[in-house]
Amino acid sequence: MSRADGGPTFDCRMVAFPGFSLEDHWRKGDARRAISDGPWDFVVLQQGPSSTDEGREILVEYARRFAPLIRKAGGKPAFYGVWPASVRTQDFAGAEESYRQAARVVQGLVLPAAEAWERSLRRNPSVALYGPDGLHPSPEGSYLAALVVYGGLSGRPIASVPAALSLGGEGRLEIPDEDAAVLREAAAAVR
């Protein structure tokens, strides 16, 4: 997305395991080691939607633990606020608040993908954001989430991000222009 938009070059590293909370990442240690390998401008933290009280408590507690490590590595904590499952759309507000609270506690950055999803679904529910399992994103949902993350980390406007993107050796992502316009509008509204 950044390459297609003429934006900055990102040097990324991912530490991800299925179903992990931030507590799980803390205990396993791989994320802490990756952070200490910095320097980093941002470290993006994410766990499930975290709309429950227990999920919010874990998110906030482990945001507090990770934040000093991130800052020591030169970075700023960023929180990728993900959406609830399609059968739990009533949880959007709780998920959004959990990520905002975690960011407030550690003076981090919120990347509010869930809020953008909610806006897009309200504006045009025919743009399918969810994949077949009702949790993971469709190509359109991935594009929307990427717009939010890219805009948040780069500080660049997203209005000119193309609807067709090369995914390197993994093919292309092509979103119909009319759907891409809805998604860009939703992502821009949450910045």
Backbone bond lengths (Angstrom), bond angles and torsions (degrees), N, CA, C in turn:
res aa  C-N    CA-C-N  psi(-1)  N-CA   C-N-CA  omega(-1)  CA-C   N-CA-C  phi
1 M - - - 1.451 - - 1.527 109.52 -
2 S 1.310 116.90 -45.95 1.458 120.30 -179.95 1.522 111.25 -64.88
3 R 1.295 116.26 -41.90 1.474 120.43 178.91 1.530 109.67 -61.53
4 A 1.318 117.54 -45.23 1.466 121.51 -178.89 1.525 111.81 -66.89
5 D 1.316 116.82 -26.47 1.463 122.18 -178.48 1.531 112.36 -93.65
6 G 1.330 116.79 -2.40 1.462 119.78 -176.98 1.517 112.40 72.33
7 G 1.318 116.33 24.54 1.467 122.05 -177.51 1.510 113.15 -86.99
8 P 1.316 115.91 -168.85 1.459 120.89 -177.38 1.527 111.90 -69.95
9 T 1.325 114.70 161.44 1.456 120.73 174.07 1.524 108.10 -86.47
10 F 1.303 116.27 132.26 1.457 121.49 178.39 1.525 109.39 -106.83
11 D 1.311 116.30 133.02 1.452 122.40 172.01 1.519 105.68 -106.19
12 C 1.320 116.29 110.69 1.466 121.03 -171.10 1.520 111.65 -117.56
13 R 1.296 114.25 152.16 1.465 122.14 170.78 1.517 106.52 -139.85
14 M 1.315 116.88 138.51 1.457 120.39 -177.73 1.523 110.34 -119.02
15 V 1.329 115.01 135.91 1.455 122.54 170.77 1.523 105.29 -123.20
16 A 1.311 116.83 109.15 1.463 120.47 -175.99 1.520 109.65 -146.03
17 F 1.315 114.63 138.68 1.462 122.14 175.65 1.522 107.35 -136.29
18 P 1.326 118.39 144.57 1.462 120.93 -176.77 1.529 112.56 -58.85
19 G 1.328 115.51 131.02 1.456 121.46 173.14 1.517 115.42 70.68
20 F 1.332 119.00 13.96 1.467 120.91 -177.22 1.524 111.61 -80.34
21 S 1.319 115.36 137.04 1.456 121.91 167.51 1.530 107.54 -90.00
22 L 1.321 116.97 173.16 1.467 118.79 174.93 1.526 110.62 -63.32
23 E 1.325 117.18 -33.02 1.466 120.21 176.31 1.528 110.59 -61.19
24 D 1.325 117.31 -43.80 1.467 120.97 177.96 1.524 110.81 -60.64
25 H 1.338 116.35 -42.99 1.468 120.11 178.45 1.530 110.60 -62.80
26 W 1.307 116.81 -42.04 1.458 120.70 179.81 1.534 109.97 -60.22
27 R 1.324 115.80 -48.02 1.470 120.40 -177.04 1.530 112.09 -66.58
28 K 1.326 117.71 -40.49 1.465 120.25 -178.99 1.529 111.06 -66.63
29 G 1.321 117.56 -37.12 1.452 121.33 174.53 1.518 116.48 93.48
30 D 1.326 119.13 -17.84 1.468 120.80 -178.93 1.528 112.04 -59.73
31 A 1.318 117.17 -40.64 1.464 120.57 -179.27 1.523 110.27 -66.91
32 R 1.326 117.30 -41.93 1.467 119.61 178.84 1.525 110.74 -62.33
33 R 1.317 116.93 -40.73 1.476 119.96 178.21 1.528 110.98 -65.31
34 A 1.321 117.09 -42.07 1.470 120.44 178.90 1.525 111.04 -63.06
35 I 1.317 116.85 -40.18 1.464 119.92 178.22 1.520 110.05 -62.68
36 S 1.323 116.78 -43.66 1.471 119.62 -177.74 1.526 112.17 -69.01
37 D 1.345 117.53 -16.34 1.469 121.32 175.89 1.521 112.11 -75.99
38 G 1.338 118.82 -1.34 1.460 124.69 -176.84 1.514 112.87 -40.13
39 P 1.280 120.13 -166.26 1.463 125.11 15.23 1.530 112.25 -80.78
40 W 1.337 113.85 155.99 1.455 122.54 178.86 1.519 109.33 -131.26
41 D 1.316 116.66 147.55 1.462 120.74 171.30 1.528 109.54 -83.04
42 F 1.322 115.47 -41.38 1.457 122.67 178.86 1.518 108.55 -137.86
43 V 1.311 116.18 149.93 1.458 122.11 166.14 1.520 105.36 -124.58
44 V 1.317 115.81 118.44 1.457 121.86 -176.77 1.523 108.78 -91.34
45 L 1.326 115.12 123.04 1.460 122.23 -180.00 1.524 108.97 -108.18
46 Q 1.337 114.92 142.39 1.461 119.80 -179.63 1.511 109.16 -156.82
47 Q 1.308 115.80 138.91 1.464 122.22 166.17 1.518 105.47 -136.29
48 G 1.293 118.77 179.85 1.458 120.89 -178.18 1.515 112.03 -45.53
49 P 1.303 118.99 -178.40 1.456 121.47 -174.89 1.530 114.85 -55.03
50 S 1.322 117.93 -28.28 1.467 121.65 173.21 1.520 113.85 62.23
51 S 1.315 117.35 34.78 1.464 120.31 -178.06 1.524 112.45 -82.74
52 T 1.318 118.76 -15.69 1.461 120.98 179.09 1.525 109.77 -83.23
53 D 1.327 116.15 161.54 1.466 120.14 177.53 1.524 110.86 -59.25
54 E 1.331 116.77 -43.20 1.465 120.48 -179.70 1.532 111.12 -63.68
55 G 1.332 117.12 -44.79 1.456 120.53 178.52 1.519 111.62 -61.95
56 R 1.335 116.93 -40.38 1.466 120.97 178.50 1.519 110.69 -64.51
57 E 1.326 117.25 -43.13 1.469 120.52 179.81 1.525 111.35 -60.93
58 I 1.318 116.86 -43.06 1.469 120.63 178.63 1.526 110.22 -64.66
59 L 1.318 116.30 -45.22 1.460 120.43 -179.44 1.531 110.77 -58.86
60 V 1.321 117.16 -48.27 1.465 120.97 -177.88 1.522 111.02 -68.06
61 E 1.322 117.64 -46.08 1.467 120.75 -178.94 1.524 111.78 -59.39
62 Y 1.314 117.02 -45.31 1.467 119.03 -176.78 1.525 111.98 -82.02
63 A 1.316 118.02 -19.76 1.467 119.98 168.35 1.519 108.66 -62.89
64 R 1.333 116.55 -42.59 1.474 121.03 177.03 1.523 111.54 -60.44
65 R 1.302 117.07 -37.73 1.468 119.65 -178.84 1.528 112.18 -74.48
66 F 1.340 115.97 -40.73 1.467 119.32 -178.41 1.531 112.72 -73.89
67 A 1.324 118.38 -32.65 1.467 121.52 -172.76 1.527 113.91 -54.77
68 P 1.330 120.93 -46.37 1.466 119.04 179.67 1.536 112.88 -62.45
69 L 1.324 116.99 -36.46 1.469 120.42 177.81 1.524 110.66 -65.39
70 I 1.323 115.40 -40.96 1.470 121.01 -179.68 1.529 109.52 -64.52
71 R 1.304 116.32 -45.87 1.472 119.74 -179.84 1.528 111.27 -65.44
72 K 1.317 117.21 -37.84 1.467 120.70 177.59 1.532 110.68 -61.88
73 A 1.327 116.63 -31.49 1.473 121.68 178.37 1.530 111.39 -86.32
74 G 1.336 117.14 9.32 1.464 120.96 176.21 1.507 115.03 88.62
75 G 1.325 117.43 4.25 1.455 120.25 -172.37 1.508 115.17 -105.54
76 K 1.300 113.21 174.66 1.461 123.03 175.14 1.522 107.42 -117.78
77 P 1.332 117.92 133.56 1.463 119.57 175.97 1.528 110.44 -66.75
78 A 1.310 115.92 135.28 1.468 122.25 175.61 1.523 107.05 -127.84
79 F 1.316 116.19 141.51 1.461 121.12 -174.24 1.518 109.73 -117.85
80 Y 1.335 114.54 114.22 1.461 123.08 179.18 1.522 107.08 -82.31
81 G 1.332 115.49 95.98 1.456 121.92 -176.21 1.516 111.26 -78.35
82 V 1.328 115.56 103.19 1.461 120.54 -174.77 1.525 111.65 -91.27
83 W 1.302 115.21 164.71 1.456 126.79 -172.64 1.529 110.25 -89.42
84 P 1.332 116.48 157.68 1.463 120.13 174.03 1.530 111.09 -79.88
85 A 1.306 115.64 167.98 1.466 121.46 175.48 1.532 109.51 -60.07
86 S 1.303 116.10 155.34 1.469 121.15 -176.88 1.529 112.52 -62.13
87 V 1.318 118.21 -23.86 1.467 121.13 178.25 1.526 111.81 -85.80
88 R 1.330 117.25 -0.32 1.467 121.72 -177.79 1.537 111.36 -128.88
89 T 1.324 116.49 39.84 1.464 119.27 -177.06 1.532 112.39 -61.88
90 Q 1.320 117.78 -18.42 1.467 120.35 175.31 1.529 111.26 -66.52
91 D 1.332 117.62 -11.24 1.464 121.85 -178.22 1.531 113.99 -91.76
92 F 1.329 117.92 1.92 1.468 119.14 -179.97 1.527 111.76 -54.35
93 A 1.326 117.36 -51.61 1.469 120.60 -175.57 1.522 111.34 -60.78
94 G 1.328 117.68 -41.85 1.466 120.83 179.58 1.517 112.21 -65.42
95 A 1.320 116.28 -41.01 1.470 120.04 178.76 1.523 110.26 -65.15
96 E 1.326 116.37 -44.95 1.463 120.39 179.83 1.524 110.86 -60.47
97 E 1.335 117.21 -44.59 1.462 120.88 -178.98 1.530 111.37 -65.31
98 S 1.314 118.20 -36.95 1.466 120.37 179.08 1.521 111.38 -59.70
99 Y 1.318 116.74 -46.99 1.468 119.82 -179.54 1.525 111.58 -68.88
100 R 1.318 117.22 -37.21 1.470 119.82 177.22 1.533 110.41 -64.80
101 Q 1.320 116.54 -41.39 1.466 120.09 179.70 1.528 110.80 -63.87
102 A 1.322 117.41 -44.84 1.465 120.45 179.04 1.526 110.30 -60.09
103 A 1.327 117.27 -42.45 1.462 120.61 179.86 1.530 111.31 -66.15
104 R 1.330 117.05 -40.27 1.471 120.04 178.48 1.519 111.46 -61.46
105 V 1.316 115.98 -43.94 1.468 121.16 -176.05 1.525 111.84 -60.58
106 V 1.326 117.56 -34.68 1.475 120.30 -176.65 1.529 113.05 -113.43
107 Q 1.326 117.30 14.33 1.468 122.69 -177.04 1.532 110.59 51.86
108 G 1.320 114.77 49.89 1.459 121.16 179.78 1.525 111.46 -101.00
109 L 1.290 114.19 -175.02 1.458 123.59 -179.03 1.523 108.77 -107.05
110 V 1.332 117.34 135.64 1.462 121.42 175.23 1.521 108.25 -98.44
111 L 1.309 115.81 132.68 1.464 123.96 172.47 1.530 105.23 -110.46
112 P 1.345 117.79 87.07 1.461 122.40 -165.21 1.534 115.04 -81.12
113 A 1.304 116.01 66.56 1.461 120.10 179.57 1.529 111.38 -61.26
114 A 1.337 117.86 -39.58 1.472 119.91 -179.74 1.521 110.99 -60.68
115 E 1.314 117.26 -41.04 1.458 120.42 179.67 1.533 110.75 -64.61
116 A 1.324 116.22 -40.33 1.467 119.69 177.36 1.526 110.37 -65.43
117 W 1.335 117.22 -39.85 1.462 120.14 177.55 1.523 110.21 -60.35
118 E 1.324 115.67 -46.81 1.466 119.49 -178.56 1.532 110.57 -60.37
119 R 1.316 117.46 -43.14 1.471 121.39 178.58 1.528 110.89 -61.83
120 S 1.321 116.21 -44.59 1.457 120.13 -179.40 1.529 111.05 -63.98
121 L 1.316 116.63 -43.42 1.469 120.19 -179.88 1.525 111.70 -63.42
122 R 1.329 116.74 -36.37 1.473 119.75 177.93 1.523 110.99 -70.33
123 R 1.325 116.41 -41.62 1.469 120.28 -176.07 1.524 111.87 -72.17
124 N 1.329 116.24 -43.75 1.468 119.24 -176.95 1.528 109.40 -150.20
125 P 1.332 117.46 85.31 1.464 120.63 -177.65 1.528 113.78 -64.87
126 S 1.325 117.71 -10.48 1.468 118.93 178.83 1.535 112.03 -76.14
127 V 1.337 117.82 -14.36 1.471 120.38 174.65 1.526 106.30 -80.96
128 A 1.322 116.05 106.83 1.470 121.72 -174.46 1.524 110.54 -74.73
129 L 1.320 116.12 111.70 1.468 120.82 179.75 1.516 112.59 -91.96
130 Y 1.327 116.34 -29.40 1.465 121.41 -177.59 1.524 111.02 -89.10
131 G 1.327 114.63 143.06 1.458 120.96 172.19 1.512 110.29 -79.50
132 P 1.340 117.23 -175.23 1.467 121.58 -174.93 1.526 114.71 -60.57
133 D 1.339 118.73 -26.89 1.471 119.96 -178.34 1.527 112.93 -83.57
134 G 1.341 118.42 -3.82 1.455 121.23 177.76 1.519 114.00 75.94
135 L 1.320 118.20 10.27 1.462 121.63 177.01 1.526 111.37 -131.32
136 H 1.317 115.39 -54.20 1.466 119.55 -178.40 1.527 109.56 -74.67
137 P 1.327 116.41 155.37 1.464 119.22 -173.26 1.519 113.94 -78.51
138 S 1.311 114.29 150.30 1.462 122.65 167.19 1.531 106.23 -75.05
139 P 1.332 118.93 176.59 1.473 118.98 172.84 1.534 112.40 -55.45
140 E 1.329 117.16 -39.35 1.465 120.52 178.66 1.529 110.93 -65.97
141 G 1.325 116.43 -41.54 1.464 119.93 177.32 1.520 112.09 -64.26
142 S 1.339 116.03 -38.34 1.470 119.88 176.72 1.519 110.86 -65.07
143 Y 1.316 116.77 -41.87 1.466 121.78 178.59 1.525 110.03 -61.18
144 L 1.335 117.18 -45.49 1.457 120.99 179.66 1.524 111.15 -62.53
145 A 1.319 117.55 -47.58 1.467 120.58 178.84 1.529 110.62 -60.92
146 A 1.324 117.19 -41.80 1.462 121.01 179.33 1.527 111.28 -64.36
147 L 1.323 117.88 -37.55 1.461 120.58 175.96 1.526 110.94 -59.23
148 V 1.333 116.14 -44.87 1.468 120.88 -179.22 1.526 110.12 -63.58
149 V 1.334 116.56 -46.77 1.468 120.30 -178.70 1.528 110.26 -65.98
150 Y 1.313 117.25 -48.45 1.460 121.29 -179.54 1.522 111.27 -58.95
151 G 1.315 117.12 -49.32 1.460 120.50 179.83 1.515 111.96 -61.59
152 G 1.328 116.64 -41.64 1.457 120.52 -178.93 1.519 113.66 -67.67
153 L 1.319 117.01 -40.94 1.465 120.30 -177.37 1.526 112.42 -81.17
154 S 1.321 116.96 -32.84 1.469 119.42 -176.86 1.520 112.83 -90.41
155 G 1.341 116.76 -25.16 1.453 120.61 -174.95 1.516 113.24 75.49
156 R 1.325 116.87 5.23 1.468 121.46 -177.71 1.530 110.54 -87.45
157 P 1.332 117.02 151.21 1.465 119.49 172.84 1.529 109.01 -67.24
158 I 1.302 115.26 150.21 1.471 118.80 -176.09 1.523 112.89 -107.96
159 A 1.313 117.29 2.70 1.470 121.04 -176.12 1.515 113.10 -59.68
160 S 1.326 117.76 -27.59 1.466 120.27 -175.95 1.527 113.08 -101.30
161 V 1.331 118.58 5.87 1.459 119.98 179.06 1.529 108.48 -65.23
162 P 1.327 117.57 125.17 1.467 119.88 -176.96 1.532 112.87 -66.14
163 A 1.320 114.34 156.00 1.466 121.50 179.63 1.525 111.90 -82.90
164 A 1.314 117.70 -13.16 1.467 122.30 177.18 1.527 107.42 -118.48
165 L 1.323 115.50 126.36 1.461 121.27 -175.68 1.520 110.58 -130.81
166 S 1.304 115.94 139.65 1.459 121.03 172.39 1.519 108.11 -78.80
167 L 1.303 116.82 134.44 1.464 121.75 177.81 1.521 110.57 -104.55
168 G 1.304 115.57 32.36 1.465 119.78 -178.95 1.511 109.72 66.33
169 G 1.311 116.98 -130.67 1.458 122.29 179.89 1.516 113.95 -74.66
170 E 1.328 116.76 -1.43 1.469 120.29 -176.27 1.526 113.07 -104.26
171 G 1.328 117.39 20.70 1.456 119.89 175.09 1.511 113.67 93.99
172 R 1.342 114.89 -147.85 1.462 121.55 -176.90 1.525 110.04 -131.77
173 L 1.297 114.02 153.28 1.458 121.91 171.13 1.517 105.62 -112.27
174 E 1.323 116.66 120.00 1.460 120.24 -179.34 1.522 108.84 -126.53
175 I 1.318 114.42 113.98 1.458 121.93 179.61 1.527 107.16 -104.67
176 P 1.333 118.66 133.60 1.467 119.06 176.37 1.534 110.59 -54.98
177 D 1.321 116.52 139.53 1.467 121.49 -174.58 1.523 113.06 -53.28
178 E 1.332 117.22 -42.47 1.471 119.15 -178.09 1.532 111.39 -66.90
179 D 1.327 117.56 -35.73 1.470 121.06 176.07 1.534 110.35 -70.25
180 A 1.323 116.62 -41.62 1.467 120.56 179.73 1.527 110.61 -60.86
181 A 1.324 116.89 -36.75 1.461 119.94 178.88 1.528 110.80 -63.65
182 V 1.333 117.32 -42.11 1.469 121.84 177.24 1.529 109.45 -62.39
183 L 1.324 117.01 -43.54 1.461 121.38 -177.01 1.528 111.79 -69.01
184 R 1.324 116.95 -41.15 1.473 119.75 176.63 1.520 110.54 -62.81
185 E 1.324 116.74 -40.81 1.477 120.57 178.49 1.526 111.24 -62.39
186 A 1.331 117.23 -43.75 1.473 121.43 179.63 1.525 110.40 -64.18
187 A 1.329 117.05 -42.85 1.464 120.28 -179.55 1.530 110.75 -66.88
188 A 1.313 117.40 -40.75 1.468 120.72 -179.53 1.523 110.98 -65.93
189 A 1.325 117.54 -32.44 1.470 121.48 -177.18 1.523 112.41 -69.00
190 V 1.326 119.13 -21.16 1.465 120.61 -176.83 1.522 112.73 -97.77
191 R 1.317 117.53 3.22 1.477 120.68 -179.42 1.494 111.81 -84.91
